[in-house]
Amino acid sequence: MSKPHILILGCNFAGLTTARYIHALVKEKASITIIDRKSLLTFVPNIPLQVLADINPAIDLQYQFMNFLEHDGSAFIQADVVSIDPETNTVFYKPSERAGHPIRHINYDYLVIALGNRLAYDTIDGFSEYGHSVTDTFLGNRLRNYLHRDYKGGPIAITSDIFHQGKSDKLPGGLPVALTACEGPPVELSFSIAHWLEKNQKGDASTIFLSTPAHVIAEDAGETILKQLLPMMEDMQYNYQANTLGIKKVHNGGIEFNDGSTQEAEISIIFPDWQAHSFLKELPFTDDQGFVVTDLYMRNPDYKNIFAVGDAASITVPKIGSLGHMEAEVLSQTLAADLGAFTGEVKPIAFEILCMGDMGGIKGFYMRTNEWWGGKESHLEMGITPYLLKMSFKQMYYTLGGKIPHWGLALSELLGDAAIV
Ligand SMILES: Cc1cc2nc3c(=O)[nH]c(=O)nc-3n(C[C@H](O)[C@H](O)[C@H](O)COP(=O)(O)OP(=O)(O)OC[C@H]3O[C@@H](n4cnc5c(N)ncnc54)[C@H](O)[C@@H]3O)c2cc1C
């Protein structure tokens, strides 16, 4: 009898970790194939650090994962996923290494969707000419060049566009709704760029204009953390604006917002709307925006052999990697239990934000909170330890090929919660 075939779409943070966790549990009981259009993982969270250090982020942040998959005995196909037919358990794909391939197909017994999102810069008027960002190595390198070669000083605007969170009556009840996809990076950049400005004698925190379309920035950090963070940023003389309602236009001298206000800027750093890939929008297992519907075990309630993890999953809000990481653990146990390869108790995802950001000058911040989901955990620490945690996470990820051991995050929490330096 042939083994069940597990097909994983997407091989960045969520896909690679899930593939490796599933393999660790099911071993020889299933065959695993992973498809991604790239054969290198982009280590997105560290792009801002490279930008400020004047290093092309593509040099160190595009990571070769293939040998780890080979070691597990998992197959990898470099291809664009074109469509999915959930009625016949078929995925259609087009090899992406060179142009001109016909569309091929592959069948699955279990499907894991880890395709992330499309970042909708193309819906922002003026972005291609006047906007900057740090969400991939292309944009990171573009900002690096501008900052280090052309920027002479002047206001730097950092802002997000409105996020359209998906709705579906198939989703678990009580999920909070966000107006932005991911506001950890804008906060992190505000700190680290202010440090860079001072170091390069081009400005300080007062040079930075941080804004949000929501009623408060980083709402998902919870009230306790925001009560510490916002007054601290005010004391440091950051300029801050809420309720912009999103971006109308980016132009040569700044940004026009949907609430009618404007922001003068020499550099406009934008975080766009995180949207679902268009081919997912028509499928019967996605919400009204095209994000994949799952329960708290990362399984679709209608198509029981379809799972999602990371940014592609509807319940992953905010769109941060640490949620995807926790989901990968839950998903791999759920799927392995189906195959009789996991006999322990599978616990549903317990939502929590774990975020480590760079503040420049070998300092960082650490946040761990579940307040936004009604929990009582709330930790905000700043100093050298959070910075070292952020840097050692990358090292651990690269060394272990994305297979962070369970104690890895627990240790981060232990050190982060009690950071005294
Ligand atoms: C600047 C910045 C800093 C961040 N910092 C942090 C942080 O400190 N901590 C944290 O937890 N999170 C952080 N995040 C968020 C984190 O980077 C994302 O949540 C994470 O990358 C999502 O992982 P993913 O695998 O779900 O999706 P992605 O990383 O988007 O990966 C999706 C994969 O699918 C592939 N793919 C997409 N479409 C197709 C297709 N049609 N065919 C084939 N392949 C396809 C892509 O090539 C890609 O490899 C940060 C984000 C940004 C932008």
The ligand as an SDF file (V2000), in Angstrom:
LIG
                    3D

 53 58  0  0  0  0  0  0  0  0999 V2000
   10.0140   43.8430    8.3710 C   0  0  0  0  0  0  0  0  0  0  0  0
    9.3320   42.7030    9.0290 C   0  0  0  0  0  0  0  0  0  0  0  0
    9.7720   42.2720   10.2740 C   0  0  0  0  0  0  0  0  0  0  0  0
    9.1400   41.2070   10.9090 C   0  0  0  0  0  0  0  0  0  0  0  0
    9.5960   40.8210   12.1400 N   0  0  0  0  0  0  0  0  0  0  0  0
    9.0020   39.7910   12.7660 C   0  0  0  0  0  0  0  0  0  0  0  0
    9.4600   39.3710   14.0560 C   0  0  0  0  0  0  0  0  0  0  0  0
   10.3950   39.9500   14.6300 O   0  0  0  0  0  0  0  0  0  0  0  0
    8.8410   38.3200   14.6320 N   0  0  0  0  0  0  0  0  0  0  0  0
    7.8190   37.6620   14.0070 C   0  0  0  0  0  0  0  0  0  0  0  0
    7.2990   36.7220   14.5930 O   0  0  0  0  0  0  0  0  0  0  0  0
    7.3630   38.0390   12.7990 N   0  0  0  0  0  0  0  0  0  0  0  0
    7.9310   39.0700   12.1630 C   0  0  0  0  0  0  0  0  0  0  0  0
    7.4900   39.4570   10.9290 N   0  0  0  0  0  0  0  0  0  0  0  0
    6.4230   38.6880   10.2670 C   0  0  0  0  0  0  0  0  0  0  0  0
    6.9940   37.4340    9.5860 C   0  0  0  0  0  0  0  0  0  0  0  0
    8.0360   37.7950    8.7240 O   0  0  0  0  0  0  0  0  0  0  0  0
    5.8810   36.7340    8.7950 C   0  0  0  0  0  0  0  0  0  0  0  0
    4.7880   36.4990    9.6470 O   0  0  0  0  0  0  0  0  0  0  0  0
    6.3750   35.4100    8.2580 C   0  0  0  0  0  0  0  0  0  0  0  0
    7.3760   35.6300    7.2950 O   0  0  0  0  0  0  0  0  0  0  0  0
    5.2350   34.6360    7.6040 C   0  0  0  0  0  0  0  0  0  0  0  0
    5.7200   33.3890    7.1940 O   0  0  0  0  0  0  0  0  0  0  0  0
    4.9130   32.5020    6.1530 P   0  0  0  0  0  0  0  0  0  0  0  0
    5.7970   31.3460    5.8740 O   0  0  0  0  0  0  0  0  0  0  0  0
    3.5400   32.2710    6.6300 O   0  0  0  0  0  0  0  0  0  0  0  0
    4.7530   33.4180    4.8520 O   0  0  0  0  0  0  0  0  0  0  0  0
    5.8850   34.0000    3.8980 P   0  0  0  0  0  0  0  0  0  0  0  0
    7.1100   34.3120    4.6710 O   0  0  0  0  0  0  0  0  0  0  0  0
    5.2480   35.0910    3.1350 O   0  0  0  0  0  0  0  0  0  0  0  0
    6.2150   32.7770    2.9170 O   0  0  0  0  0  0  0  0  0  0  0  0
    5.3460   32.3490    1.9150 C   0  0  0  0  0  0  0  0  0  0  0  0
    6.1070   31.4400    0.9570 C   0  0  0  0  0  0  0  0  0  0  0  0
    5.2000   31.0030   -0.0500 O   0  0  0  0  0  0  0  0  0  0  0  0
    5.8130   31.1450   -1.3190 C   0  0  0  0  0  0  0  0  0  0  0  0
    4.7490   31.4020   -2.3030 N   0  0  0  0  0  0  0  0  0  0  0  0
    3.7910   32.3500   -2.2790 C   0  0  0  0  0  0  0  0  0  0  0  0
    2.9510   32.2190   -3.3130 N   0  0  0  0  0  0  0  0  0  0  0  0
    3.3960   31.1610   -4.0210 C   0  0  0  0  0  0  0  0  0  0  0  0
    2.9160   30.5020   -5.1880 C   0  0  0  0  0  0  0  0  0  0  0  0
    1.8090   30.8850   -5.8510 N   0  0  0  0  0  0  0  0  0  0  0  0
    3.6260   29.4390   -5.6370 N   0  0  0  0  0  0  0  0  0  0  0  0
    4.7360   29.0050   -4.9900 C   0  0  0  0  0  0  0  0  0  0  0  0
    5.2110   29.5740   -3.8740 N   0  0  0  0  0  0  0  0  0  0  0  0
    4.5460   30.6400   -3.3960 C   0  0  0  0  0  0  0  0  0  0  0  0
    6.7570   32.3330   -1.1970 C   0  0  0  0  0  0  0  0  0  0  0  0
    7.7970   32.2300   -2.1710 O   0  0  0  0  0  0  0  0  0  0  0  0
    7.2490   32.1730    0.2290 C   0  0  0  0  0  0  0  0  0  0  0  0
    8.4270   31.4090    0.3150 O   0  0  0  0  0  0  0  0  0  0  0  0
    8.0590   40.5410   10.2860 C   0  0  0  0  0  0  0  0  0  0  0  0
    7.6050   40.9730    9.0420 C   0  0  0  0  0  0  0  0  0  0  0  0
    8.2230   42.0490    8.4250 C   0  0  0  0  0  0  0  0  0  0  0  0
    7.7100   42.4840    7.0850 C   0  0  0  0  0  0  0  0  0  0  0  0
  1  2  1  0
  2  3  1  0
  2 52  2  0
  3  4  2  0
  4  5  1  0
  4 50  1  0
  5  6  2  0
  6  7  1  0
  6 13  1  0
  7  8  2  0
  7  9  1  0
  9 10  1  0
 10 11  2  0
 10 12  1  0
 12 13  2  0
 13 14  1  0
 14 15  1  0
 14 50  1  0
 15 16  1  0
 16 17  1  0
 16 18  1  0
 18 19  1  0
 18 20  1  0
 20 21  1  0
 20 22  1  0
 22 23  1  0
 23 24  1  0
 24 25  2  0
 24 26  1  0
 24 27  1  0
 27 28  1  0
 28 29  2  0
 28 30  1  0
 28 31  1  0
 31 32  1  0
 32 33  1  0
 33 34  1  0
 33 48  1  0
 34 35  1  0
 35 36  1  0
 35 46  1  0
 36 37  1  0
 36 45  1  0
 37 38  2  0
 38 39  1  0
 39 40  1  0
 39 45  2  0
 40 41  1  0
 40 42  2  0
 42 43  1  0
 43 44  2  0
 44 45  1  0
 46 47  1  0
 46 48  1  0
 48 49  1  0
 50 51  2  0
 51 52  1  0
 52 53  1  0
M  END
$$$$
